């Protein structure tokens, strides 16, 4: 009877101990999630915040809620861990997982003509501003291109960069708008989809407008973009543009070598007002200057990024690789009036020349009359208006450098596009410093096995040393 009593007591103690351990584990897990205590031991630190994200969350003054649209059992574990860290770092950020198949009302709430939230995506929403951003799988990976094969591959994970940008976007009082002008044979929306997606992913709102629309008047707080127009502006459009500039509005221009600038006097006058004087012809690299052009194509220039307030941090961080497929050049900025300051942002190498193509001629070889480089390929300018406003402008002689997905994948042109947009809108620099996390574990090298080899040898040696100490003491007794 006594043994049975002790047996029951022991069983109860074991049950209570097991229950206590389970409760302790649950409580510890809850505290880890709530306070972000869980350590990230992944090789790429995929769920760890950068300093930029911490600064963004510290300044956050509006509540942001994130819906993670994942089915039960099909969660993205690193993403969930990262969201826990966002919520732990700021009381203004909350998140929840919801099964999209069980919550159609939620999907309808955030569905627009252009976008529908889907499975395995995030909805980042700020109720106070009424603004949201949908992040899908394409927003969480960075892509690179093999310059030899032309194949695209996944380069890294961009969870943190995309989520931090989305939080910043939805919580802003006013989102800067980039307005792309249409109606003059400019590049169309399909061609500009990668440019539009890049700006949208970096806290800017992209819209399209026609200056002939009587209901549209450009807002000087926005950015007006002309992507290589083929027809001139009429008097009514020019008046809108001049009023926009006089009130401090800013411009982004692209001007390809084939654009008929000579047949667009109104548009050319607008460019001249910022010191931009396009030269006729296409810039080519000399045949023996192999390091200045790409893959044997001498029209694909590898230019130099000049040190300006737009580019200085890109140069310092090594993000200065550019490629200009078929570029026009501009007259070097000489003396300007006292209200205008301008300078070169991108310049070709000295081993380049300017070839003017006339009629049916396709002769690309250098002749004695061809002007020699270096040439200004992109310019920036600031003009102080009569009313004391500052109007900014940027022009580049190659629209593909700003819009082409292959150029984006091969070079640092995306960073340049964002920096140019920030300069023109006079906004604070975005968090380009949030690096993509490595997607593939680095291969083992000679230095990788050193710590492991030491540990493998140390463990048996430690056991042997302990055994010798114990045996030595027994032997002396």
C-alpha positions as a Python dict, from the first residue, in 0.01 Angstrom:
ca = {
    (1, 'X'): (0, 0, 0),
    (2, 'X'): (288, 233, 86),
    (3, 'X'): (460, 155, -246),
    (4, 'X'): (138, 234, -432),
    (5, 'X'): (108, 567, -247),
    (6, 'X'): (466, 658, -333),
    (7, 'X'): (405, 551, -694),
    (8, 'X'): (102, 781, -729),
    (9, 'X'): (292, 1069, -568),
    (10, 'X'): (587, 1019, -801),
    (11, 'X'): (357, 1008, -1105),
    (12, 'X'): (185, 1329, -995),
    (13, 'X'): (522, 1497, -943),
    (14, 'X'): (637, 1388, -1288),
    (15, 'X'): (313, 1514, -1447),
    (16, 'X'): (339, 1848, -1265),
    (17, 'X'): (706, 1877, -1362),
    (18, 'X'): (628, 1802, -1727),
    (19, 'X'): (340, 2050, -1727),
    (20, 'X'): (564, 2314, -1567),
    (21, 'X'): (832, 2259, -1830),
    (22, 'X'): (577, 2285, -2112),
    (23, 'X'): (432, 2604, -1961),
    (24, 'X'): (784, 2744, -1919),
    (25, 'X'): (867, 2669, -2284),
    (26, 'X'): (543, 2832, -2403),
    (27, 'X'): (604, 3138, -2186),
    (28, 'X'): (967, 3165, -2301),
    (29, 'X'): (862, 3132, -2665),
    (30, 'X'): (597, 3402, -2618),
    (31, 'X'): (848, 3635, -2451),
    (32, 'X'): (1102, 3569, -2728),
    (33, 'X'): (847, 3661, -2995),
    (34, 'X'): (715, 3963, -2808),
    (35, 'X'): (1055, 4110, -2725),
    (36, 'X'): (1262, 3988, -3019),
    (37, 'X'): (1501, 3792, -2798),
    (38, 'X'): (1534, 3492, -3029),
    (39, 'X'): (1884, 3478, -3178),
    (40, 'X'): (1925, 3453, -3554),
    (41, 'X'): (2185, 3183, -3629),
    (42, 'X'): (2108, 3159, -4003),
    (43, 'X'): (2408, 3195, -4234),
    (44, 'X'): (2261, 3510, -4393),
    (45, 'X'): (2098, 3663, -4079),
    (46, 'X'): (1775, 3682, -4274),
    (47, 'X'): (1551, 3772, -3979),
    (48, 'X'): (1784, 4032, -3825),
    (49, 'X'): (1705, 4404, -3851),
    (50, 'X'): (1955, 4656, -3982),
    (51, 'X'): (2019, 4993, -3819),
    (52, 'X'): (1818, 5164, -4095),
    (53, 'X'): (1507, 4965, -4006),
    (54, 'X'): (1550, 5035, -3636),
    (55, 'X'): (1575, 5408, -3709),
    (56, 'X'): (1264, 5392, -3929),
    (57, 'X'): (1064, 5214, -3659),
    (58, 'X'): (1179, 5458, -3389),
    (59, 'X'): (1044, 5751, -3594),
    (60, 'X'): (717, 5577, -3676),
    (61, 'X'): (423, 5777, -3536),
    (62, 'X'): (130, 5597, -3700),
    (63, 'X'): (3, 5245, -3641),
    (64, 'X'): (81, 4997, -3919),
    (65, 'X'): (-80, 4654, -3937),
    (66, 'X'): (48, 4371, -4156),
    (67, 'X'): (-163, 4082, -4285),
    (68, 'X'): (42, 3774, -4380),
    (69, 'X'): (-164, 3577, -4632),
    (70, 'X'): (-42, 3222, -4570),
    (71, 'X'): (-237, 2899, -4535),
    (72, 'X'): (-195, 2711, -4210),
    (73, 'X'): (109, 2486, -4238),
    (74, 'X'): (241, 2674, -4542),
    (75, 'X'): (402, 2965, -4361),
    (76, 'X'): (730, 3128, -4460),
    (77, 'X'): (920, 3072, -4134),
    (78, 'X'): (1200, 3332, -4186),
    (79, 'X'): (943, 3592, -4289),
    (80, 'X'): (728, 3520, -3983),
    (81, 'X'): (1033, 3551, -3758),
    (82, 'X'): (1121, 3883, -3921),
    (83, 'X'): (767, 4012, -3868),
    (84, 'X'): (792, 3916, -3502),
    (85, 'X'): (1103, 4132, -3477),
    (86, 'X'): (925, 4427, -3638),
    (87, 'X'): (642, 4398, -3386),
    (88, 'X'): (891, 4362, -3100),
    (89, 'X'): (1089, 4666, -3212),
    (90, 'X'): (790, 4902, -3228),
    (91, 'X'): (453, 4906, -3057),
    (92, 'X'): (322, 5085, -3369),
    (93, 'X'): (365, 4768, -3579),
    (94, 'X'): (140, 4463, -3545),
    (95, 'X'): (84, 4162, -3766),
    (96, 'X'): (-133, 3856, -3801),
    (97, 'X'): (-147, 3551, -4023),
    (98, 'X'): (-467, 3489, -4215),
    (99, 'X'): (-567, 3220, -4464),
    (100, 'X'): (-670, 3403, -4784),
    (101, 'X'): (-913, 3126, -4880),
    (102, 'X'): (-1101, 3174, -4553),
    (103, 'X'): (-1110, 3553, -4563),
    (104, 'X'): (-1232, 3673, -4906),
    (105, 'X'): (-1369, 3994, -4753),
    (106, 'X'): (-1016, 4097, -4658),
    (107, 'X'): (-892, 4040, -5013),
    (108, 'X'): (-1181, 4241, -5159),
    (109, 'X'): (-1106, 4525, -4921),
    (110, 'X'): (-756, 4568, -5063),
    (111, 'X'): (-830, 4483, -5426),
    (112, 'X'): (-796, 4756, -5690),
    (113, 'X'): (-820, 4769, -6069),
    (114, 'X'): (-443, 4722, -6090),
    (115, 'X'): (-365, 4492, -5799),
    (116, 'X'): (-514, 4200, -5609),
    (117, 'X'): (-356, 4049, -5297),
    (118, 'X'): (-271, 3683, -5346),
    (119, 'X'): (-160, 3386, -5144),
    (120, 'X'): (189, 3406, -4987),
    (121, 'X'): (187, 3785, -4989),
    (122, 'X'): (177, 4064, -4730),
    (123, 'X'): (-65, 4355, -4697),
    (124, 'X'): (103, 4645, -4516),
    (125, 'X'): (-173, 4884, -4409),
    (126, 'X'): (-199, 5214, -4222),
    (127, 'X'): (-554, 5297, -4116),
    (128, 'X'): (-471, 5660, -4034),
    (129, 'X'): (-353, 5743, -4387),
    (130, 'X'): (-579, 5489, -4559),
    (131, 'X'): (-279, 5373, -4762),
    (132, 'X'): (-156, 5019, -4816),
    (133, 'X'): (111, 4829, -5005),
    (134, 'X'): (88, 4467, -5126),
    (135, 'X'): (415, 4273, -5124),
    (136, 'X'): (433, 3953, -5326),
    (137, 'X'): (704, 3694, -5383),
    (138, 'X'): (865, 3912, -5651),
    (139, 'X'): (925, 4182, -5388),
    (140, 'X'): (1128, 3948, -5169),
    (141, 'X'): (1404, 3847, -5411),
    (142, 'X'): (1679, 4033, -5594),
    (143, 'X'): (1780, 3915, -5938),
    (144, 'X'): (2116, 3921, -6113),
    (145, 'X'): (2210, 3840, -6471),
    (146, 'X'): (2507, 3636, -6589),
    (147, 'X'): (2676, 3869, -6838),
    (148, 'X'): (2816, 3572, -7034),
    (149, 'X'): (2504, 3356, -7072),
    (150, 'X'): (2233, 3620, -7027),
    (151, 'X'): (2057, 3397, -6772),
    (152, 'X'): (1884, 3547, -6469),
    (153, 'X'): (1932, 3399, -6123),
    (154, 'X'): (1820, 3473, -5769),
    (155, 'X'): (2087, 3681, -5599),
    (156, 'X'): (1941, 3736, -5253),
    (157, 'X'): (1642, 3789, -5024),
    (158, 'X'): (1500, 4141, -4982),
    (159, 'X'): (1241, 4083, -4710),
    (160, 'X'): (1365, 4363, -4484),
    (161, 'X'): (1417, 4623, -4758),
    (162, 'X'): (1068, 4570, -4900),
    (163, 'X'): (887, 4566, -4564),
    (164, 'X'): (1069, 4871, -4429),
    (165, 'X'): (1001, 5067, -4748),
    (166, 'X'): (635, 4963, -4736),
    (167, 'X'): (598, 5075, -4374),
    (168, 'X'): (758, 5409, -4458),
    (169, 'X'): (535, 5449, -4764),
    (170, 'X'): (198, 5377, -4598),
    (171, 'X'): (272, 5593, -4291),
    (172, 'X'): (386, 5911, -4471),
    (173, 'X'): (167, 6221, -4453),
    (174, 'X'): (210, 6282, -4826),
    (175, 'X'): (363, 6047, -5080),
    (176, 'X'): (579, 6224, -5343),
    (177, 'X'): (434, 6172, -5690),
    (178, 'X'): (629, 6106, -6007),
    (179, 'X'): (404, 6214, -6295),
    (180, 'X'): (495, 6065, -6635),
    (181, 'X'): (382, 6286, -6922),
    (182, 'X'): (208, 6119, -7218),
    (183, 'X'): (67, 6244, -7548),
    (184, 'X'): (384, 6327, -7745),
    (185, 'X'): (503, 5983, -7855),
    (186, 'X'): (687, 5921, -7527),
    (187, 'X'): (775, 5573, -7402),
    (188, 'X'): (455, 5389, -7315),
    (189, 'X'): (344, 5230, -6992),
    (190, 'X'): (449, 4879, -7093),
    (191, 'X'): (804, 4997, -7163),
    (192, 'X'): (811, 5184, -6832),
    (193, 'X'): (677, 4901, -6614),
    (194, 'X'): (1015, 4831, -6449),
    (195, 'X'): (1079, 5200, -6385),
    (196, 'X'): (730, 5237, -6238),
    (197, 'X'): (776, 4926, -6023),
    (198, 'X'): (1113, 5050, -5894),
    (199, 'X'): (977, 5387, -5783),
    (200, 'X'): (664, 5229, -5633),
    (201, 'X'): (879, 4989, -5431),
    (202, 'X'): (1079, 5283, -5297),
    (203, 'X'): (804, 5497, -5144),
    (204, 'X'): (705, 5701, -5451),
    (205, 'X'): (369, 5711, -5623),
    (206, 'X'): (374, 5693, -6005),
    (207, 'X'): (94, 5841, -6214),
    (208, 'X'): (45, 5927, -6583),
    (209, 'X'): (-92, 6256, -6715),
    (210, 'X'): (-160, 6440, -7038),
    (211, 'X'): (-83, 6812, -7038),
    (212, 'X'): (-365, 6877, -7286),
    (213, 'X'): (-619, 6761, -7028),
    (214, 'X'): (-793, 7081, -6909),
    (215, 'X'): (-856, 6922, -6570),
    (216, 'X'): (-486, 6855, -6510),
    (217, 'X'): (-247, 7115, -6370),
    (218, 'X'): (96, 6993, -6252),
    (219, 'X'): (152, 7027, -5877),
    (220, 'X'): (492, 7189, -5803),
    (221, 'X'): (542, 6941, -5519),
    (222, 'X'): (545, 6657, -5772),
    (223, 'X'): (802, 6549, -6030),
    (224, 'X'): (724, 6586, -6401),
    (225, 'X'): (889, 6322, -6622),
    (226, 'X'): (940, 6336, -6999),
    (227, 'X'): (1053, 6001, -7141),
    (228, 'X'): (1191, 6083, -7487),
    (229, 'X'): (899, 6270, -7650),
    (230, 'X'): (881, 6261, -8029),
    (231, 'X'): (647, 6559, -8080),
    (232, 'X'): (667, 6915, -7954),
    (233, 'X'): (464, 7076, -7677),
    (234, 'X'): (194, 7320, -7787),
    (235, 'X'): (156, 7670, -7645),
    (236, 'X'): (-99, 7564, -7383),
    (237, 'X'): (124, 7281, -7260),
    (238, 'X'): (431, 7505, -7252),
    (239, 'X'): (245, 7756, -7036),
    (240, 'X'): (151, 7481, -6788),
    (241, 'X'): (510, 7361, -6778),
    (242, 'X'): (655, 7712, -6733),
    (243, 'X'): (409, 7788, -6451),
    (244, 'X'): (503, 7456, -6292),
    (245, 'X'): (876, 7541, -6309),
    (246, 'X'): (823, 7897, -6182),
    (247, 'X'): (654, 7757, -5871),
    (248, 'X'): (951, 7527, -5799),
    (249, 'X'): (845, 7216, -5991),
    (250, 'X'): (1119, 6974, -6100),
    (251, 'X'): (1182, 6770, -6415),
    (252, 'X'): (1332, 6440, -6522),
    (253, 'X'): (1417, 6419, -6893),
    (254, 'X'): (1549, 6138, -7109),
    (255, 'X'): (1672, 6229, -7455),
    (256, 'X'): (1775, 5939, -7680),
    (257, 'X'): (2011, 5994, -7974),
    (258, 'X'): (1728, 5930, -8222),
    (259, 'X'): (1487, 6185, -8071),
    (260, 'X'): (1402, 6465, -8320),
    (261, 'X'): (1505, 6754, -8097),
    (262, 'X'): (1558, 6977, -8399),
    (263, 'X'): (1187, 6953, -8482),
    (264, 'X'): (1072, 7037, -8128),
    (265, 'X'): (1166, 7404, -8062),
    (266, 'X'): (935, 7442, -7763),
    (267, 'X'): (1069, 7134, -7588),
    (268, 'X'): (1429, 7229, -7678),
    (269, 'X'): (1373, 7573, -7523),
    (270, 'X'): (1257, 7406, -7201),
    (271, 'X'): (1578, 7202, -7192),
    (272, 'X'): (1792, 7512, -7263),
    (273, 'X'): (1639, 7692, -6966),
    (274, 'X'): (1828, 7442, -6747),
    (275, 'X'): (2149, 7456, -6950),
    (276, 'X'): (2076, 7127, -7132),
    (277, 'X'): (2195, 7141, -7493),
    (278, 'X'): (2161, 6801, -7667),
    (279, 'X'): (2418, 6726, -7939),
    (280, 'X'): (2329, 6541, -8256),
    (281, 'X'): (2465, 6188, -8299),
    (282, 'X'): (2546, 5877, -8099),
    (283, 'X'): (2848, 5830, -7874),
    (284, 'X'): (3069, 5530, -7958),
    (285, 'X'): (3370, 5380, -7785),
    (286, 'X'): (3689, 5340, -7984),
    (287, 'X'): (3754, 4983, -8089),
    (288, 'X'): (4078, 4940, -7893),
    (289, 'X'): (3930, 5081, -7568),
    (290, 'X'): (3784, 4746, -7456),
    (291, 'X'): (3717, 4854, -7097),
    (292, 'X'): (3481, 5133, -7204),
    (293, 'X'): (3215, 4925, -7381),
    (294, 'X'): (3027, 4601, -7320),
    (295, 'X'): (3041, 4263, -7493),
    (296, 'X'): (3200, 4387, -7814),
    (297, 'X'): (2923, 4639, -7883),
    (298, 'X'): (3080, 4985, -7899),
    (299, 'X'): (2744, 5160, -7860),
    (300, 'X'): (2700, 4998, -7515),
    (301, 'X'): (2904, 5245, -7312),
    (302, 'X'): (3049, 5178, -6969),
    (303, 'X'): (3072, 5538, -6846),
    (304, 'X'): (3218, 5716, -6544),
    (305, 'X'): (2995, 5836, -6262),
    (306, 'X'): (3101, 6185, -6157),
    (307, 'X'): (3100, 6294, -5793),
    (308, 'X'): (2790, 6508, -5732),
    (309, 'X'): (2538, 6545, -5452),
    (310, 'X'): (2329, 6283, -5638),
    (311, 'X'): (2605, 6026, -5670),
    (312, 'X'): (2856, 6079, -5390),
    (313, 'X'): (2722, 5805, -5162),
    (314, 'X'): (2686, 5564, -5457),
    (315, 'X'): (3051, 5617, -5547),
    (316, 'X'): (3165, 5576, -5185),
    (317, 'X'): (2973, 5247, -5153),
    (318, 'X'): (3096, 5115, -5489),
    (319, 'X'): (2748, 5125, -5650),
    (320, 'X'): (2874, 5310, -5958),
    (321, 'X'): (2851, 5046, -6234),
    (322, 'X'): (2647, 5181, -6524),
    (323, 'X'): (2568, 5076, -6880),
    (324, 'X'): (2427, 5311, -7145),
    (325, 'X'): (2308, 5124, -7457),
    (326, 'X'): (2311, 5385, -7735),
    (327, 'X'): (2358, 5727, -7580),
    (328, 'X'): (2326, 6088, -7687),
    (329, 'X'): (2557, 6344, -7530),
    (330, 'X'): (2520, 6709, -7426),
    (331, 'X'): (2724, 7024, -7447),
    (332, 'X'): (2941, 7069, -7140),
    (333, 'X'): (2789, 7320, -6903),
    (334, 'X'): (2973, 7647, -6948),
    (335, 'X'): (2897, 7977, -6781),
    (336, 'X'): (2538, 8005, -6664),
    (337, 'X'): (2330, 8294, -6542),
    (338, 'X'): (2347, 8372, -6172),
    (339, 'X'): (2021, 8188, -6102),
    (340, 'X'): (2132, 7857, -6257),
    (341, 'X'): (2385, 7601, -6134),
    (342, 'X'): (2447, 7284, -6330),
    (343, 'X'): (2701, 7004, -6366),
    (344, 'X'): (2783, 6669, -6523),
    (345, 'X'): (2662, 6352, -6349),
    (346, 'X'): (2775, 6085, -6599),
    (347, 'X'): (3063, 6119, -6843),
    (348, 'X'): (3200, 5894, -7117),
    (349, 'X'): (3566, 5792, -7129),
    (350, 'X'): (3817, 5990, -7332),
    (351, 'X'): (3841, 5705, -7585),
    (352, 'X'): (3500, 5783, -7734),
    (353, 'X'): (3378, 5981, -8032),
    (354, 'X'): (3051, 6132, -8156),
    (355, 'X'): (2910, 5992, -8480),
    (356, 'X'): (2635, 6186, -8656),
    (357, 'X'): (2418, 5949, -8858),
    (358, 'X'): (2285, 6110, -9174),
    (359, 'X'): (2034, 5970, -9423),
    (360, 'X'): (2075, 5599, -9483),
    (361, 'X'): (2436, 5593, -9360),
    (362, 'X'): (2514, 5332, -9095),
    (363, 'X'): (2890, 5388, -9098),
    (364, 'X'): (3009, 5368, -8738),
    (365, 'X'): (3386, 5378, -8785),
    (366, 'X'): (3563, 5690, -8666),
    (367, 'X'): (3648, 5958, -8920),
    (368, 'X'): (3874, 6263, -8889),
    (369, 'X'): (3580, 6501, -8846),
    (370, 'X'): (3418, 6312, -8558),
    (371, 'X'): (3439, 6500, -8224),
    (372, 'X'): (3637, 6314, -7958),
    (373, 'X'): (3542, 6250, -7595),
    (374, 'X'): (3499, 6265, -7310),
    (375, 'X'): (3132, 6368, -7340),
    (376, 'X'): (2866, 6463, -7086),
    (377, 'X'): (2602, 6186, -7091),
    (378, 'X'): (2385, 6308, -6800),
    (379, 'X'): (2346, 6648, -6634),
    (380, 'X'): (2180, 6796, -6328),
    (381, 'X'): (2068, 7155, -6266),
    (382, 'X'): (1909, 7387, -6011),
    (383, 'X'): (1736, 7711, -6104),
    (384, 'X'): (1623, 7980, -5858),
    (385, 'X'): (1294, 8117, -5989),
    (386, 'X'): (1174, 8479, -5982),
    (387, 'X'): (963, 8406, -5674),
    (388, 'X'): (1256, 8246, -5493),
    (389, 'X'): (1164, 7879, -5547),
    (390, 'X'): (1424, 7618, -5648),
    (391, 'X'): (1339, 7417, -5959),
    (392, 'X'): (1555, 7108, -6022),
    (393, 'X'): (1617, 6910, -6339),
    (394, 'X'): (1807, 6601, -6456),
    (395, 'X'): (1864, 6476, -6810),
    (396, 'X'): (2024, 6158, -6944),
    (397, 'X'): (2096, 6067, -7305),
    (398, 'X'): (1982, 5704, -7276),
    (399, 'X'): (1632, 5610, -7161),
    (400, 'X'): (1725, 5239, -7139),
    (401, 'X'): (1961, 5316, -6849),
    (402, 'X'): (1652, 5423, -6651),
    (403, 'X'): (1399, 5167, -6771),
    (404, 'X'): (1552, 4840, -6898),
    (405, 'X'): (1525, 4532, -6675),
    (406, 'X'): (1849, 4380, -6808),
    (407, 'X'): (2040, 4700, -6733),
    (408, 'X'): (1882, 4696, -6385),
    (409, 'X'): (2004, 4340, -6325),
    (410, 'X'): (2357, 4398, -6458),
    (411, 'X'): (2440, 4739, -6310),
    (412, 'X'): (2368, 4984, -6030),
    (413, 'X'): (2125, 5190, -6237),
    (414, 'X'): (1836, 5123, -5995),
    (415, 'X'): (2026, 5299, -5718),
    (416, 'X'): (2095, 5588, -5954),
    (417, 'X'): (1725, 5616, -6049),
    (418, 'X'): (1625, 5637, -5683),
    (419, 'X'): (1894, 5893, -5599),
    (420, 'X'): (1795, 6108, -5899),
    (421, 'X'): (1428, 6096, -5796),
    (422, 'X'): (1514, 6193, -5438),
    (423, 'X'): (1730, 6482, -5562),
    (424, 'X'): (1454, 6615, -5786),
    (425, 'X'): (1184, 6585, -5519),
    (426, 'X'): (1426, 6708, -5251),
    (427, 'X'): (1340, 6422, -5016),
    (428, 'X'): (1558, 6242, -4765),
    (429, 'X'): (1768, 5955, -4894),
    (430, 'X'): (1600, 5615, -4888),
    (431, 'X'): (1737, 5303, -4725),
    (432, 'X'): (1942, 5169, -5014),
    (433, 'X'): (2188, 5057, -4748),
    (434, 'X'): (1956, 4768, -4651),
    (435, 'X'): (2140, 4496, -4837),
    (436, 'X'): (1981, 4187, -4984),
    (437, 'X'): (2053, 3874, -4779),
    (438, 'X'): (2244, 3598, -4953),
    (439, 'X'): (2013, 3340, -5108),
    (440, 'X'): (2270, 3061, -5133),
    (441, 'X'): (2491, 2942, -4851),
    (442, 'X'): (2855, 3023, -4935),
    (443, 'X'): (3065, 2725, -5040),
    (444, 'X'): (3312, 2580, -4793),
    (445, 'X'): (3670, 2695, -4834),
    (446, 'X'): (4001, 2614, -4665),
    (447, 'X'): (3929, 2867, -4392),
    (448, 'X'): (3578, 2735, -4329),
    (449, 'X'): (3686, 2404, -4176),
    (450, 'X'): (3936, 2551, -3930),
    (451, 'X'): (3703, 2610, -3630),
    (452, 'X'): (3526, 2278, -3688),
    (453, 'X'): (3853, 2087, -3707),
    (454, 'X'): (3974, 2246, -3383),
    (455, 'X'): (3646, 2155, -3210),
    (456, 'X'): (3655, 1795, -3337),
    (457, 'X'): (4007, 1753, -3202),
    (458, 'X'): (3940, 1941, -2878),
    (459, 'X'): (3646, 1728, -2763),
    (460, 'X'): (3824, 1388, -2745),
    (461, 'X'): (4137, 1552, -2608),
    (462, 'X'): (3929, 1714, -2334),
    (463, 'X'): (3770, 1379, -2246),
    (464, 'X'): (4112, 1211, -2245),
    (465, 'X'): (4257, 1482, -2019),
    (466, 'X'): (3966, 1449, -1774),
    (467, 'X'): (4009, 1069, -1768),
    (468, 'X'): (4382, 1099, -1698),
    (469, 'X'): (4317, 1334, -1409),
    (470, 'X'): (4061, 1097, -1256),
    (471, 'X'): (4278, 787, -1307),
    (472, 'X'): (4583, 967, -1172),
    (473, 'X'): (4407, 1052, -847),
    (474, 'X'): (4282, 693, -805),
    (475, 'X'): (4627, 553, -869),
    (476, 'X'): (4777, 764, -593),
    (477, 'X'): (4529, 638, -334),
}
